[in-house]
Amino acid sequence: MPEGYTHIRTARAAARLANIEPADRAAFDCGANGPDMLFCYRVWRKSARRGEDLPKIGDRLHNENTGAFLQALLETAKTPAQQSYALGFLCHYAADCALHPYVVMITKPGAAYGMPGGHGYFEIALDSFLHQKDTGKSAVPVDVNTPALSEEALEGAAELLQAGIRAALGQTVSRRAVKDSFVHTRLLRRHFVSRMRVKYALFWLVEPLFGGRGFITGHITPARLKGTGKNETPLPEVWEHPFTGEEQQADLAALLEQAERTGAAYMMAAQGYWQGKLRLEKVMGIIGSRSYLSGLEDELSAPRLEESQEAAAESEQPQLETPEQEPEAAEEPKWRDIDIFDELDHNSVG
């Protein structure tokens, strides 16, 4: 999955496209980091010694029952800070689904980042490249990719994550552990800035003792993106989707634009729900329940998909005739189901 700045940059562009101004910008940016902040919880300890293994939970949230998690976020978000966080989270989901198949392709053996730890090296290089493009500086400061939250916003975000984890995985995690994962993320990312490459060299020496090559250095900023230098072969624009085998014609810029547009649609749908303009079922029909890894719905990311297919098969069986009943008087609809994509077409990035 992309690194923090890439996610925040994409989420902000999506918000402009949707004409949405998050009430709490820091909460929105942290939400755009998605489940990734759980990866940092006591990551320096072995899994069995963490108490609550939030890194493992963060990994599962990328692929298991994803729609149930996002629905719980929407239903639980009540305060402006919580809704800002949830909007950012939806953009994380959109960006991962759009970009991760490319990440898998570019890190397979023989590809530009097919080396050990290539996944992290590619993502941090893209992060540095985009920050250089936007600001003139390739190193990404911690306050840019992981802003500090007010106590109220942190409490609200932790409540949302607890609700989502319970809905998606059936697990209960402590509020303290979730809040600590935010603190640990800022702590680690602060140490992952190495402009003179001194810390990079030190981490290179010790990381084999932890998680292997790239476990630490795959998060060190700045990093140079391959294919962007003079006389270098550009990164692929035509490639094979690693999960479907279909030919794709989209470079990184096109994929980022796709993520922005999709994220904008998700945010508009969420706003429509909170404002009483969209039913929750309509919203979830737009958002879906896709794997963050493949960008597709499958039996793991959308377990109810298999149930609905079975129900559809049963409905095809002959049914006993039942007496017709008089139709009930039509009631005034409670919801006004707006057309998200039609509204999106009339907005501009600005």
VENGI-V953454 format. One record per residue. RES is the residue in three letters. SS is DSSP state (H for helix, E for strand, L for the rest). PSI is psi in whole degrees, -180 to 180 (none if undefined). OMEGA is omega in degrees with one decimal (* if undefined). Layout:
res=RES ss=SS psi=PSI omega=OMEGA
res=RES ss=SS psi=PSI omega=OMEGA
//
This chain:
res=MET ss=L psi=151 omega=179.0
res=PRO ss=L psi=161 omega=176.9
res=GLU ss=L psi=178 omega=-169.9
res=GLY ss=H psi=-47 omega=-176.4
res=TYR ss=H psi=-40 omega=178.5
res=THR ss=H psi=-43 omega=179.9
res=HIS ss=H psi=-45 omega=-178.2
res=ILE ss=H psi=-43 omega=178.5
res=ARG ss=H psi=-45 omega=179.9
res=THR ss=H psi=-42 omega=-179.6
res=ALA ss=H psi=-41 omega=179.7
res=ARG ss=H psi=-40 omega=177.3
res=ALA ss=H psi=-39 omega=178.1
res=ALA ss=H psi=-40 omega=179.1
res=ALA ss=H psi=-40 omega=177.5
res=ARG ss=H psi=-41 omega=-179.9
res=LEU ss=H psi=-36 omega=-179.1
res=ALA ss=H psi=-3 omega=-175.8
res=ASN ss=L psi=42 omega=179.1
res=ILE ss=L psi=131 omega=175.7
res=GLU ss=L psi=105 omega=-179.4
res=PRO ss=L psi=138 omega=-178.3
res=ALA ss=L psi=-33 omega=-179.9
res=ASP ss=L psi=101 omega=-174.6
res=ARG ss=H psi=-41 omega=-179.6
res=ALA ss=H psi=-41 omega=178.3
res=ALA ss=H psi=-39 omega=177.4
res=PHE ss=H psi=-46 omega=-179.5
res=ASP ss=H psi=-40 omega=177.6
res=CYS ss=H psi=-38 omega=175.3
res=GLY ss=H psi=-36 omega=179.1
res=ALA ss=L psi=-17 omega=173.6
res=ASN ss=L psi=-12 omega=174.1
res=GLY ss=H psi=-145 omega=-179.8
res=PRO ss=H psi=-6 omega=-171.9
res=ASP ss=H psi=-27 omega=-178.5
res=MET ss=H psi=-22 omega=176.2
res=LEU ss=H psi=-24 omega=-179.5
res=PHE ss=H psi=-25 omega=-172.9
res=CYS ss=H psi=-7 omega=-176.8
res=TYR ss=L psi=113 omega=178.5
res=ARG ss=L psi=38 omega=-174.4
res=VAL ss=L psi=-19 omega=178.3
res=TRP ss=L psi=-9 omega=176.9
res=ARG ss=L psi=156 omega=173.4
res=LYS ss=L psi=154 omega=-173.8
res=SER ss=H psi=-43 omega=-175.4
res=ALA ss=H psi=-16 omega=-175.9
res=ARG ss=H psi=10 omega=-178.4
res=ARG ss=L psi=-14 omega=-173.1
res=GLY ss=L psi=-82 omega=174.0
res=GLU ss=L psi=121 omega=-173.6
res=ASP ss=L psi=73 omega=-178.7
res=LEU ss=H psi=-33 omega=175.5
res=PRO ss=H psi=-39 omega=177.8
res=LYS ss=H psi=-40 omega=178.0
res=ILE ss=H psi=-42 omega=177.5
res=GLY ss=H psi=-39 omega=178.0
res=ASP ss=H psi=-43 omega=-179.1
res=ARG ss=H psi=-34 omega=-178.5
res=LEU ss=H psi=-19 omega=177.9
res=HIS ss=L psi=-12 omega=-170.8
res=ASN ss=L psi=-11 omega=-173.8
res=GLU ss=L psi=124 omega=171.4
res=ASN ss=L psi=47 omega=-170.7
res=THR ss=H psi=-36 omega=179.8
res=GLY ss=H psi=-38 omega=179.0
res=ALA ss=H psi=-39 omega=177.9
res=PHE ss=H psi=-50 omega=-177.4
res=LEU ss=H psi=-37 omega=177.7
res=GLN ss=H psi=-41 omega=178.7
res=ALA ss=H psi=-37 omega=176.5
res=LEU ss=H psi=-47 omega=-178.1
res=LEU ss=H psi=-41 omega=-177.3
res=GLU ss=H psi=-30 omega=-175.2
res=THR ss=H psi=-27 omega=-175.2
res=ALA ss=L psi=113 omega=-178.5
res=LYS ss=L psi=-40 omega=-176.5
res=THR ss=L psi=161 omega=176.7
res=PRO ss=H psi=-39 omega=179.7
res=ALA ss=H psi=-42 omega=179.2
res=GLN ss=H psi=-42 omega=179.5
res=GLN ss=H psi=-35 omega=175.3
res=SER ss=H psi=-44 omega=179.2
res=TYR ss=H psi=-44 omega=-179.3
res=ALA ss=H psi=-39 omega=177.9
res=LEU ss=H psi=-43 omega=177.3
res=GLY ss=H psi=-39 omega=-179.4
res=PHE ss=H psi=-40 omega=177.8
res=LEU ss=H psi=-36 omega=178.3
res=CYS ss=H psi=-34 omega=175.3
res=HIS ss=H psi=-47 omega=177.9
res=TYR ss=H psi=-45 omega=-179.7
res=ALA ss=H psi=-42 omega=-177.8
res=ALA ss=H psi=-43 omega=178.5
res=ASP ss=H psi=-46 omega=-178.7
res=CYS ss=H psi=-34 omega=-179.1
res=ALA ss=H psi=-40 omega=-169.0
res=LEU ss=H psi=-27 omega=-171.5
res=HIS ss=H psi=-37 omega=174.9
res=PRO ss=H psi=-36 omega=177.0
res=TYR ss=H psi=-40 omega=178.6
res=VAL ss=H psi=-44 omega=179.0
res=VAL ss=H psi=-42 omega=-179.7
res=MET ss=H psi=-45 omega=-173.0
res=ILE ss=H psi=-12 omega=-179.9
res=THR ss=L psi=6 omega=177.1
res=LYS ss=L psi=158 omega=-179.4
res=PRO ss=L psi=132 omega=179.7
res=GLY ss=L psi=-13 omega=178.7
res=ALA ss=L psi=176 omega=-174.6
res=ALA ss=L psi=-35 omega=179.6
res=TYR ss=L psi=40 omega=-177.9
res=GLY ss=L psi=12 omega=-179.4
res=MET ss=L psi=166 omega=174.2
res=PRO ss=L psi=133 omega=-178.6
res=GLY ss=L psi=11 omega=-175.3
res=GLY ss=H psi=-32 omega=179.8
res=HIS ss=H psi=-52 omega=-179.6
res=GLY ss=H psi=-41 omega=-178.6
res=TYR ss=H psi=-39 omega=179.1
res=PHE ss=H psi=-46 omega=-174.3
res=GLU ss=H psi=-39 omega=179.1
res=ILE ss=H psi=-30 omega=176.5
res=ALA ss=H psi=-41 omega=176.4
res=LEU ss=H psi=-41 omega=178.5
res=ASP ss=H psi=-48 omega=-179.0
res=SER ss=H psi=-40 omega=-179.9
res=PHE ss=H psi=-45 omega=-178.5
res=LEU ss=H psi=-38 omega=178.5
res=HIS ss=H psi=-38 omega=175.2
res=GLN ss=H psi=-44 omega=179.8
res=LYS ss=H psi=-39 omega=-174.9
res=ASP ss=H psi=-34 omega=-170.6
res=THR ss=H psi=-14 omega=-175.0
res=GLY ss=L psi=-2 omega=179.6
res=LYS ss=L psi=129 omega=-174.9
res=SER ss=L psi=-27 omega=178.5
res=ALA ss=L psi=133 omega=-177.1
res=VAL ss=L psi=112 omega=179.9
res=PRO ss=L psi=155 omega=-177.0
res=VAL ss=H psi=-34 omega=-179.6
res=ASP ss=H psi=-15 omega=178.0
res=VAL ss=H psi=-43 omega=-177.0
res=ASN ss=H psi=-15 omega=179.5
res=THR ss=L psi=75 omega=-177.5
res=PRO ss=L psi=149 omega=177.1
res=ALA ss=L psi=142 omega=179.9
res=LEU ss=L psi=150 omega=169.5
res=SER ss=L psi=161 omega=-179.5
res=GLU ss=H psi=-39 omega=179.4
res=GLU ss=H psi=-44 omega=-179.8
res=ALA ss=H psi=-39 omega=178.8
res=LEU ss=H psi=-43 omega=178.2
res=GLU ss=H psi=-43 omega=-179.6
res=GLY ss=H psi=-41 omega=178.7
res=ALA ss=H psi=-40 omega=179.0
res=ALA ss=H psi=-39 omega=177.4
res=GLU ss=H psi=-42 omega=178.9
res=LEU ss=H psi=-45 omega=-179.0
res=LEU ss=H psi=-40 omega=176.4
res=GLN ss=H psi=-46 omega=-179.2
res=ALA ss=H psi=-42 omega=-179.5
res=GLY ss=H psi=-43 omega=179.4
res=ILE ss=H psi=-40 omega=178.5
res=ARG ss=H psi=-42 omega=-177.5
res=ALA ss=H psi=-39 omega=-174.4
res=ALA ss=H psi=-40 omega=-172.1
res=LEU ss=H psi=-9 omega=-178.4
res=GLY ss=L psi=23 omega=-179.3
res=GLN ss=L psi=150 omega=175.7
res=THR ss=L psi=126 omega=177.9
res=VAL ss=L psi=155 omega=-176.4
res=SER ss=L psi=149 omega=177.8
res=ARG ss=H psi=-39 omega=-178.3
res=ARG ss=H psi=-44 omega=-178.9
res=ALA ss=H psi=-42 omega=-179.8
res=VAL ss=H psi=-44 omega=179.4
res=LYS ss=H psi=-37 omega=178.3
res=ASP ss=H psi=-31 omega=-180.0
res=SER ss=H psi=-33 omega=176.0
res=PHE ss=H psi=-43 omega=179.2
res=VAL ss=H psi=-44 omega=-178.4
res=HIS ss=H psi=-34 omega=178.2
res=THR ss=H psi=-46 omega=178.0
res=ARG ss=H psi=-40 omega=179.9
res=LEU ss=H psi=-49 omega=-177.8
res=LEU ss=H psi=-46 omega=-177.0
res=ARG ss=H psi=-27 omega=175.7
res=ARG ss=H psi=-37 omega=-179.8
res=HIS ss=H psi=-10 omega=-176.8
res=PHE ss=L psi=9 omega=174.1
res=VAL ss=E psi=119 omega=-177.3
res=SER ss=L psi=82 omega=-176.5
res=ARG ss=L psi=-35 omega=-179.1
res=MET ss=L psi=1 omega=175.9
res=ARG ss=L psi=11 omega=179.1
res=VAL ss=H psi=-50 omega=178.7
res=LYS ss=H psi=-34 omega=178.0
res=TYR ss=H psi=-45 omega=-179.1
res=ALA ss=H psi=-41 omega=179.2
res=LEU ss=H psi=-45 omega=179.1
res=PHE ss=H psi=-34 omega=178.4
res=TRP ss=H psi=-37 omega=-178.1
res=LEU ss=H psi=-37 omega=-171.9
res=VAL ss=H psi=-19 omega=-172.4
res=GLU ss=H psi=-27 omega=176.2
res=PRO ss=H psi=-22 omega=179.0
res=LEU ss=H psi=-15 omega=-177.6
res=PHE ss=L psi=-92 omega=-175.2
res=GLY ss=L psi=11 omega=179.8
res=GLY ss=L psi=176 omega=-176.3
res=ARG ss=L psi=129 omega=-178.9
res=GLY ss=L psi=-10 omega=-177.9
res=PHE ss=L psi=-37 omega=177.2
res=ILE ss=L psi=-50 omega=-175.1
res=THR ss=H psi=-17 omega=175.1
res=GLY ss=H psi=4 omega=177.7
res=HIS ss=H psi=6 omega=-177.3
res=ILE ss=L psi=127 omega=177.6
res=THR ss=E psi=141 omega=7.5
res=PRO ss=L psi=160 omega=174.9
res=ALA ss=L psi=148 omega=-176.6
res=ARG ss=L psi=135 omega=-180.0
res=LEU ss=L psi=123 omega=177.6
res=LYS ss=L psi=151 omega=177.2
res=GLY ss=L psi=1 omega=-178.5
res=THR ss=L psi=-6 omega=-179.7
res=GLY ss=L psi=168 omega=179.2
res=LYS ss=L psi=136 omega=178.5
res=ASN ss=L psi=13 omega=176.2
res=GLU ss=L psi=147 omega=175.8
res=THR ss=L psi=123 omega=-179.3
res=PRO ss=L psi=156 omega=174.9
res=LEU ss=L psi=152 omega=-172.1
res=PRO ss=L psi=141 omega=171.3
res=GLU ss=L psi=-26 omega=174.9
res=VAL ss=E psi=125 omega=-174.0
res=TRP ss=E psi=167 omega=-178.6
res=GLU ss=E psi=127 omega=177.7
res=HIS ss=L psi=121 omega=-174.4
res=PRO ss=L psi=-15 omega=-177.4
res=PHE ss=L psi=-21 omega=-179.9
res=THR ss=L psi=-20 omega=-176.8
res=GLY ss=L psi=2 omega=-178.7
res=GLU ss=L psi=147 omega=177.8
res=GLU ss=E psi=133 omega=178.5
res=GLN ss=E psi=140 omega=175.6
res=GLN ss=E psi=82 omega=-177.9
res=ALA ss=L psi=123 omega=174.2
res=ASP ss=L psi=-176 omega=-176.4
res=LEU ss=H psi=-39 omega=179.9
res=ALA ss=H psi=-42 omega=179.9
res=ALA ss=H psi=-38 omega=179.3
res=LEU ss=H psi=-38 omega=176.9
res=LEU ss=H psi=-40 omega=177.0
res=GLU ss=H psi=-39 omega=177.3
res=GLN ss=H psi=-44 omega=179.2
res=ALA ss=H psi=-39 omega=179.4
res=GLU ss=H psi=-46 omega=-178.0
res=ARG ss=H psi=-43 omega=179.4
res=THR ss=H psi=-43 omega=177.5
res=GLY ss=H psi=-39 omega=177.9
res=ALA ss=H psi=-43 omega=178.9
res=ALA ss=H psi=-42 omega=179.0
res=TYR ss=H psi=-43 omega=-179.8
res=MET ss=H psi=-41 omega=178.3
res=MET ss=H psi=-37 omega=177.2
res=ALA ss=H psi=-44 omega=179.1
res=ALA ss=H psi=-45 omega=177.5
res=GLN ss=H psi=-40 omega=178.0
res=GLY ss=H psi=-38 omega=178.1
res=TYR ss=H psi=-49 omega=-178.5
res=TRP ss=H psi=-29 omega=-179.4
res=GLN ss=L psi=1 omega=178.6
res=GLY ss=L psi=19 omega=-179.6
res=LYS ss=L psi=-17 omega=-177.7
res=LEU ss=L psi=137 omega=171.4
res=ARG ss=L psi=153 omega=179.5
res=LEU ss=H psi=-40 omega=-179.5
res=GLU ss=H psi=-34 omega=177.0
res=LYS ss=H psi=-43 omega=179.1
res=VAL ss=H psi=-46 omega=-177.7
res=MET ss=H psi=-26 omega=173.3
res=GLY ss=H psi=-33 omega=177.0
res=ILE ss=H psi=-45 omega=-175.3
res=ILE ss=H psi=-41 omega=-179.9
res=GLY ss=L psi=-165 omega=-177.9
res=SER ss=L psi=60 omega=-172.2
res=ARG ss=L psi=157 omega=172.3
res=SER ss=L psi=132 omega=175.9
res=TYR ss=L psi=-21 omega=-175.0
res=LEU ss=L psi=-44 omega=-175.7
res=SER ss=L psi=-18 omega=-174.5
res=GLY ss=L psi=11 omega=-176.0
res=LEU ss=L psi=156 omega=170.8
res=GLU ss=L psi=135 omega=177.1
res=ASP ss=L psi=-177 omega=-174.8
res=GLU ss=L psi=-25 omega=-179.4
res=LEU ss=L psi=-43 omega=-178.1
res=SER ss=L psi=-28 omega=-178.3
res=ALA ss=L psi=70 omega=-176.3
res=PRO ss=H psi=-25 omega=179.4
res=ARG ss=H psi=-13 omega=179.8
res=LEU ss=H psi=-43 omega=179.9
res=GLU ss=H psi=-39 omega=179.2
res=GLU ss=H psi=-41 omega=-178.9
res=SER ss=H psi=-33 omega=177.7
res=GLN ss=H psi=-39 omega=177.7
res=GLU ss=H psi=-41 omega=179.3
res=ALA ss=H psi=-38 omega=178.9
res=ALA ss=H psi=-39 omega=179.5
res=ALA ss=H psi=-39 omega=178.9
res=GLU ss=H psi=-36 omega=-178.2
res=SER ss=H psi=-19 omega=179.3
res=GLU ss=L psi=-12 omega=179.0
res=GLN ss=L psi=150 omega=179.1
res=PRO ss=L psi=136 omega=-179.0
res=GLN ss=L psi=147 omega=175.7
res=LEU ss=L psi=143 omega=179.3
res=GLU ss=L psi=141 omega=178.2
res=THR ss=L psi=148 omega=-179.5
res=PRO ss=L psi=141 omega=178.7
res=GLU ss=L psi=143 omega=179.3
res=GLN ss=L psi=153 omega=177.9
res=GLU ss=L psi=134 omega=179.1
res=PRO ss=L psi=141 omega=178.7
res=GLU ss=L psi=153 omega=178.4
res=ALA ss=L psi=135 omega=-178.6
res=ALA ss=L psi=134 omega=178.4
res=GLU ss=L psi=158 omega=175.8
res=GLU ss=L psi=126 omega=-178.1
res=PRO ss=L psi=138 omega=-179.7
res=LYS ss=L psi=-29 omega=-174.1
res=TRP ss=L psi=151 omega=173.1
res=ARG ss=L psi=99 omega=-173.9
res=ASP ss=L psi=96 omega=-179.6
res=ILE ss=L psi=156 omega=177.3
res=ASP ss=L psi=103 omega=-174.8
res=ILE ss=H psi=-49 omega=-173.4
res=PHE ss=H psi=-28 omega=175.4
res=ASP ss=H psi=-42 omega=178.2
res=GLU ss=H psi=-38 omega=-179.1
res=LEU ss=H psi=-38 omega=180.0
res=ASP ss=H psi=-24 omega=-177.8
res=HIS ss=L psi=0 omega=176.8
res=ASN ss=L psi=166 omega=176.6
res=SER ss=L psi=159 omega=-178.3
res=VAL ss=L psi=-37 omega=176.4
res=GLY ss=L psi=none omega=*
//
